[in-house]
Amino acid sequence: MQDIDGAQNLVELFLKRADAKGDAPFLGHKAGGQWVTQSWRSAAEQVCLLAESLRGMGLKDGDRVALVSENRPEWCIADLAIMAAGCITVPTYTTNTERDHQHILDNSGASAVIVSNAKLARTLLPAVM
């Protein structure tokens, strides 16, 4: 439990653990009937790159970012990156209708959206525009 006691937030805890674990498996999913894993190091690099991109888009501390994605490794990466950028994750369901998305975006104040695929984007896009 030392890691938890010394970390200021979840992102710091993740990055410290990633530094310690390096190439050990962190996330996994099935592809073509085979398990594919991603290392702690690779995930941390992706988290940092996405966080930098979010900041580069002009997002600031406290901005809200909607996350529309299935349960998949990239969801975890995006969630950690949003937090690393100082933003707040607004998770949504993949089953949301355009009206549902509109309601969430209007009430959350989300100023950006991360969406996992084109099918979900087609439902989301009218609510964003």
N, C-alpha and C positions, 0 to 999 in steps of 0.2 A: 504494500500500500504506500510505499515511499513515493512512487511516481505521482500518486494522486495528491499527497500532502504537499509536494513541491511545485505542482503546476498551478498557474493562475487561472487557466481556462482549459476547455476541452481541446482546442487546437494545439496549445502548448504541450499538453499531455501526449497527444497524437504524434507531434513532431519529435518529442524526446524519445518516445517509444520507437518511432521509425528509425531514428538515428541508432538506437541500440540494436534493433532487430535486423536492419539492413536488407539483405536479400532473402530473408525468411518469408514464407507466404503470409499474406495479409488478407486478401480478398480472393474469392474463387467463384467461378460459374461454369456451367456446362456448355460446351460448344461442340457440335457434331458428335455428341455422345461421350465426349472426353472432358474431364475436369481441367480447366485452365486457371492458373493462379497468377496473382499479381503480387509482387513483393512490397514490403513496407516502404522501401526506398523509392520504388517506381510510383507508388501511390502518393507519397509525400511530394515528389517532384511535380506530379500532376496537380495536386492541391495548390502548391505554391504558384505554378504557372497560371492556373485558372484564377486564383486570388489576385495576382498581378494584372491579369486581363480585365477583371471586374473593376479594379481601381483605375486602370488605364481608360476604361469607358467613362470615367467620371463619377463612379459610385463612391459615396462617402460613408463614414461610420454612421450606423443607424439606419441606412437605407435598407429597404426591404426588397428581396429578390424571390419571386415565385419560382418554385421548382416543380415541374410537371414531368414525372418519370415513373416508370415501373420500378419494382423492387429489383435493383441490379447494382453491381459494383459502382457504376458511375454515379448513382444517387448518393452514395456515401462520399465519394470524391467531391461532388458538387456541393453537398451540404457542408463539408469541412472547409472547402474553398470560400464559400459565402461567409462563413464565420471568420475565417482567416483574413478576409478583406474588411472585416469590421461590420459586416452587414448582417441582416436578420433573415433567416430562411422562412419563407411562407410555403409550406408543403401543401400540395393539392392532390386530389385523386385523379387517376387516369380515366375514370369513368365520368368525370365532370362533363356537363353539357356546356355549350357556349354561354348560356345564362348563368350557370354555376360559376364559370370562370369570371364572368363579368362581375358578379356579386363579390367574389373573393378579391379581385383586383381593385374594385372600387373601395372596399372596406379595409383592405390591408395597406393600401398606399404603396403597393409594389411599384418600383420604378424600372425594374428589369425582370426578365423571365428566362429561365433555362428550361428547355424542353428536349426530351430524349429522342423523339423521332418525328418524321413528317406527318404521320397519321394524327398524332396528338397535337401537332402544330396546327393542322387544318381546323381542329375544333377550337383551339385557343385563339388563333389569329384574329377572328372577327371581334373578340372581346378586347384585344389589345389595340386595335385600330379604332 
